[in-house]
Amino acid sequence: MKSSGNSTEAPGRGPRVLVVGGGIAGLGAAERLCRHPAFRHVRILEATARAGGRIRSECSFGGVVEIGAHWIHGPSQGNPVFQLAAKYGLLGDKELSEENQQIETGGHVGLPSVSYASSGGRVSLELVAEMGRLFYSLIDQSREFLHMSQAPVPSVGEYLKKEIRRHVAGWPEGEEARKLKLAILNNFFNVECCVSGTHSMDLVALGPFGEYTVLPGLDCTVPGGYQGLTNCLVASLPQDVMVFNKPVKTIHWNGSFQEAGSTGETFPVLVECEDGDCFPAHHVVLTVPLGFLKEHLDTFFEPPLPPAKAEVIRKIGFGTNNKIYLEFEERFWEPGCQHIQVVWEDTSPLEDVATVLQDAWVRKLVGFWVLPAFGSAHVLCGFIAGLESEFMETLSDEEVLLSLTRLLRRVTGNPQLPAPKSVLRTCWHSAPYTRGSYSYVAVGSTGDDIDLLAEPLPADREKAQLQVLFAGEATHRTFYSTTHGALLSGWREADRLIALQDPQAQLPRL
């Protein structure tokens, strides 16, 4: 197979590098390569009309809302995304303060400002805090099995439930009080599903759970929008590096490909695009989301991936966490309220209840975060993960708006509560080049699988070096699911290529 043109490459010598995917991993890899004089022929093939991948900010409700990544997790000196955002002047004084950088959250979501029960009353915040302390202490314990030869149970969910049963046996309260405590704990389970990007904590492997590394710092947003960061990375690239609307169909590797109309150099890799264009390269840095790889595994590589690598793509978890923004004419929450929790009193993490998604999807919604005021707009952001989140994507805006209006009227006990004036939601499972939100270490997989996913092809480096390299958040063993994990993975693969060309290279700083 020959290429259909040389529109992505300028004439001249030096390795040709194609980066597939223009998210922060791909942008980071390309920017780092372009700073080295050996890499004059770098191109990014981006499937959509925009850069940023799962970082995506939109102007809505009179302000900026995050469709993708929401917070910088662990904004401190060890976080390259925080450092880049600071370098580009995207953060305010509070986000940059030493105090913010030193706060240890343990990776736990903060407690709510108000907690509503499904019956229409309020739940005692003291009781919520008590259950929060219990749940997060158990989550912390769940991280302690990393170096044990065998975890006591396969999943984080099973471990949490086993420990909760033990605690319940010692609770002195009556039946109704115990039920309320369990309902509150069920909400914390759902929050943790959002954090992990999974349908159920029963799917998350217990043994490797502690390998995920939490950085210090109070999670912060980017005031002008997270996409400002990827916009700055795009602006730092040489002209014409980005090629938009170029979805890739197949990566042909371990071959000998020539440029169309050329009888000269041959290339080991050829990237075939959906529109029929083909681009030869010495190296391809693949940064597509794991959800996309899972869906296209059987057709995306020619020859097929080695069985062990294909197997880890199937094994590592990749789930959906969506957001639903609601805009109100007037706020119904109190001044200073930051986080509204919704507790369904008839739920318990200890009971598996078969639910009809059509009727019960809203029960997986963990509550709402209050966005900073946008002029006259008042906006709440709800989070929902798992199969219920994926089902929500199949509904119309009107159906979602109606369901959440009913929910809010029910929990506030105010049947006259004005309906939100508009809704905006994310649909990451439906997104064809993403197919979900981010990765987790699923039962049956380990951190070794993440490392294997990150290994370049072909495995026999003596015969052919670094043809296809793998980056993206799912390839970072300790920072998977994060933007900083994605960025570091892009830098890691760029550094691999730089070391191949220039073994004495001083690798760049930020």
N, C-alpha and C positions, 0 to 999 in steps of 0.2 A: 504493500500500500504506500502510495506517495502522498505528500502533502498537496493541498489545493492552492497554496499560495504562501508568500513570505511576508504577509502584511504585519505579522507580529514581530519580525526580526529585522534589525538594521544590518547592513553588510559589515563585515569585519570579523575578527577572530575572537576567541574566548568562548567559555561554555554558555550554551543557551539554557536558560532556566524558565520553566513555566510553573507558575503558582496557580493551582486550581482552587478558587474560592477567595472572595475579597472581604472576608471577615477580619477580625483583629489578628488572628493567627497568620493569615495570608499577608495582610498588610505589614505586620511586624517582620515577617520573613523577608518580604520584598524590600522593605525600607533598609533593613540591615545589610542585605546583599548589595543593594545599590550604592551603599557607602564604601564598598570595597572596589578598588580599581579593576580587579579581575572580572567583575560581573557587570558587563556593559549591555548584556542582552537578557534582561529580566522582563517577563510579562505576567500579568495577572489575568486569568480568564474568569470572569464573574458571570454567573448564570442570570442575574437579574439586572435591573437598570440602576442599581445603587450599590455603593460599598457599605460595609459595616456588618453584614451578616446578622447575627443575633443581637447586635447593638443597633437599635433603631429608635430614634426620637421623632416625634411628630408634633407639629403645632396644632393644638386643639384646645377648646374651651377658653381661648384667649391666652394660653400659656403653652408650655412644652410638657408633653407626657412621654413616658418611656413605654414603647411597644415591646422592646426586648429587655436587655439587662437593665436593672433598676438601681442597684446600689454598687458602690465599690466596697467589697467585703474586706475588712481588715485594712483600712486606709492608714498605712504606716510605712516606715522607710523600707521594709522588706517587700513591699508590694509595688511591682513595676508599673502597674496601671495608675496607682496613686501618684507615683513619681512623675510619670509622663503627663498626667492631668495637671499636676503642679507646674511642671516645666512649661506647658502650653498656656498657663494662666487661666485654667478652667475652674479652679476651686476658690471658695471664699475664705475669709479669715478663720471662721469657725472650723471648717473642714481641715484647714492647714495647721490648726493649733496643736501644740505639744500635748495638751490635755486630751484632745480627741484621739490622738495617735496612741496614747498609752492605756486607754480603757480596754480592759479585758472582758469581752462578752462571752467567751467560750463558744462563739458561733451560734448562740441562742437568740431567738427573736424576743424582743422586749414584751413585757406584760401589757395588757390592754388598759386603755383609759376608762372604758366602760364595757360591761359585759351584759348582754341581753340574753334572756332565756326564751325559748321557743313558745312558752306560754304567755309571754308578754310582760313579764316582770324583769327586774334587774337581779343579777347575780352578785353576791357580795365579792368585792374586789379582794378582800382578805382571804376568802376561800379560794378564789382564782389564783392568788399569789401562793397559797399553801400548795395547791395542786401543781402549779408551775415549778415550784422548788423541787417537789417530788419527781415530776417528769424529767426535768433537766438534770437532776442528780442521777437518774437512771440512764439518761442518754450519755452522760459522762462515763458512767460505769460501762456502758456498751462499747466504749472505745478502749477498754482495758484488756481485750482478748487478742490483740494483734500478734503478740509474740508467743502465744500459747500454742501447743501442738494441735489442740483441737478445741473449738468453741463449744460451750455446753449445748447450744441449739444452733440450727443453721442461720436464722435470720434475726435482725434487730427487733422486728415486731414480736417474734415469739419470746425473745428474752425480756422485752419490756412487759409483755402480758404476764409472763411467769412471775416477775418481781412484783407487779401490781397486785396479782392474786394474793401474794404473800402479805402485802401491806393491807389489803382489804380485810383479811382475816383478823387483823388487829384493830380495825376501826371500831370505836365504841358506839358510834351513832346508830340511829334507827335506819330502817330500810330506805325511806325517802331521802335522807341525807346522804346515804351511801350512793344512791342512784345519781344524785346531783353531782357528787364528786367524780363519779365515773363518766358522766356526760361532759364535764369540764375536761377530764383527761382525754376523752375522745376528740375534743377540739384540738388539743395539743398534738395528738397523733396526726390529725389532718394538716396542721401547720408544718409538722416535720415532713409530711409527704410533699408539701410545696417546696421546702428547703432541699429535699433530696431529689425532687423531680421524679417521683414514683407514684404509682397508684396505691401501693400499700407498703408499710414498713416490713411486712412479711416477705417482700421481694428483695430487701436489702440485706446483703451478707453481713453477718455479725463479725466473723473473724477479722476481715480487713477494714472494718468500719473506722477503727482508730488511726488508719493511715492518712486519712484526709487531714490536712494541716490547717488549723485556724490561726490566722494572723491577728496580732493586736490591733486595736483601733475600733472606734465606733462607726459602724457602717454608715456611709454617707452617699448622697446623691450628687450629681453634677448639675449645678444650678441652671446652666444654659442648655442642658441636654447631654446625655452620654455620647451621642453621636458626634458631638464636637471633637471628641478624642480621635475617632476614626477619620473625621474630616481633616484634622490636622495631619494625620499620617498620610492620607491621600495627597494632600497639598505638598508634603515633603518629598514625594516621589518625582522622578524625572517625567517629563511630558510623555504621554502615550504608553506608559507602563500598564495602565488600567484598560482592559478591553471588556466593555459591558455587553449584556445580553448574549453571552456566549456559553450556554449550558453545555457541559461535556457529556458525551454519550459513552465513550469507551477509552480507556488508557491501554494502548498496546505497548508492551514492554518486553525487554529481553529479545529485541529484534534488530534489524538493520534496515533503517528507513532513510530514504533520500527526499530532498526537497523537490517539489514539482519543477520540471525544467532544468534540473541540475544533475550533473553526472559526477559531482565531487563528493564531498564528505557524507558519510552515513551517520545516522543517529540511533541510539539504542531504544529511544522512546518516541512514540507518536501519539498525540492527543487528538482524538476524533470528536468533533462537536456535533450537537444535534442538527445543526444546519448544513452538515456535510463538510465544513471546513476542517482541515487536518493540519496540525502544527508539530513538526519534529523538534525534539529537544534532547539535550544530554541528561538533564535532570528535571523531574517533576516533583514539586512539593504539593502534596494533596492535603487540603485543609477542610474538606467538606464535613458537615455534621455526621455523627455516627448514625443518626436516624436515616439519613439519605443512603449511607453505605449499606445499612441493613436491608433497605428496600431494593437496592440495585446490585447487590453483591454478585448475583449470578451472571450479570451482563456487563458490569462496569470494567472488568479487567480481562485482558486477553494477552497471554494465557491467564487462566483463572489463578487466583491467589493460592499460595501453598495451603494445604488443608488446615494446618495449625493456626494460621493467621485468619483464615475464613471463620474458623470455629470461635476465636475470641471476639470477632465482630458480632457473631450471633449471641455470645454469652453475656457480654457486658451490657448492663441495663441502660435504657434511654427512654425517658418518660416525658410527660407533658405537664407544664405548669403555666396556666393562663391568667391574664388579668382582665377584669371588667371595670371600666371607668364609668361612673354615674355622675352626671352634672345636675345640680339643683339650683333652682331660683334663689332659695333661701336655705340656710343650714338648719337642720333640726338637732344637731349635736351641740354640746356646750362649748364655749370658748376654751381653747387650750387642749381640746380632745385630739388625740393623735391616732388612736387605734381602737376600733369598735369590734368587740368579739361577739360571735353568735354561738350560743350553746343550745344544742338540741337535747332536751331533757330525757327523751326516750332512747338515747343512744348510749352505747358502752363499747370500749375497745375490746372487752372480753367476750362480746357476742358478735358472731358473723351473721348478719342479716342480709338475705337476698332482697335487693331493691330493684324496682322498676325505674330505670334512668329517667324516663319521661316525667315521672312524678317526683323523684327524689334527688335529682342531680344537685339542686340548690343546697342540700344538706352537707355536701362536701365543701361548700364555700366556707372559708375559715373566719371571715369577717371582712372589715374594711379598714384601710389606712386613709387618713385625712391628708389630702395634698395641700401644700401651702396655697393660700388664697390667690386666685388669678383675677385681679380686678374685682368685677362683680360676680364672677363664677365661683361656685362652691363644689368641689369635686371629691368624691370618694373613689378609692381603688380597692376592689375586692380581688382575692386570690383563690384559685381553685386548681387542684391537681388531679391527675389520674384519668380513669375512664369517664368519670363524670365531666371532667374538663373537656375531654375529646367529644363527648356527646353535646356539650354546650355549643361547640363549634358548628354543629349541624342545624342549630335553631336559627331563626331569624332574629334581627335586632329587636323587633317588636315582641317576640316571645320571651327573650331574655329580659327586656325591660319590664314586661308584665309580671314575670316570675319574681324579679327582685323587688318590684313595688309591693307585691303581696307579702314577700318575706319581711321587708322593713316595716310595713304596717302591722304585721303580726308580732314581731319581736318588740317593737316600741309600744305596742298596745294602743296605737293611734290609727284607727281605721280611716281617718281623714288626712293622713299624712300625704302631702302633695307628691305626685309621681315625679321621678327625675325627668328633666326636660330633654335629656339626650343620653345615649349610651355609646361607648366605644370599647370594643373588646379585642383581644389578641386571639389568633387562631394558628398557633404554632404547629399543631399536629397536621393541619390541612396544608400548611406551606409546603409546596412540592420539593423544594431543595433543602428542607430542614427536617420535617416529619417528626417534630417533637421539640423539646426545650433543651435538655442537657443530660449528661450521663451520670450513672451511679454504678457502684460495684454490686452486681446482682448476686443472689444466691447461686452458687456454682462457679463463680468467677473470683479472681483475686487481683491484687496489685500486679502480680507477675503477668497477668493477661494484658493489663494496660501497657506495661513495658513491651510486651510482644507486639501489640498493636502499633507501637511507636517505632519498631525496628524497620529500617529501610529494606527495600528489595533491590536486587536479589540478595538472598541470604549469603550466597557464596561471593564474598567481596573480592576475592583474589582474581576472579574471572571478569567481573563487571561491577564497577563501584557505583553505588548510590544512584540508581536509576529512578526509583519512586520512593520519596520520603513522606512520612506521615506526621501531620501536626493537627492541632485542634485541642479543645479542652479535654476530650475523651482520651487523649494520649499522655496526659500529665498525671503521674501516679499519685501525687499528694495534693494537687490543686485542681483535680477534675471538677467540672461543672462551673468553673469561674472564668471571668474575663482575664484575670491575671494568669491563670493556668494556660489559657489559650495563647496569650501573648508570649509567655515564656516558651511554649512549645514551638511557636514560629521562630523565635530567636534560636532555639536549640537546633532546629534543622538548618537554618541559615549558617550557623556556626559550623555544622558538620561539613557543609559545602565549602565554606571558606577555608577550613582546615585541610580539605582535600586539595585545594588549589595552592594554598599558601600555609604550609605547616608551621611557619614561624610567625604567623599573623598575630598581632595584638588585637584581641577581639574587642569590638567597640563597646563603649559604655552607653548610657541612655542618650 
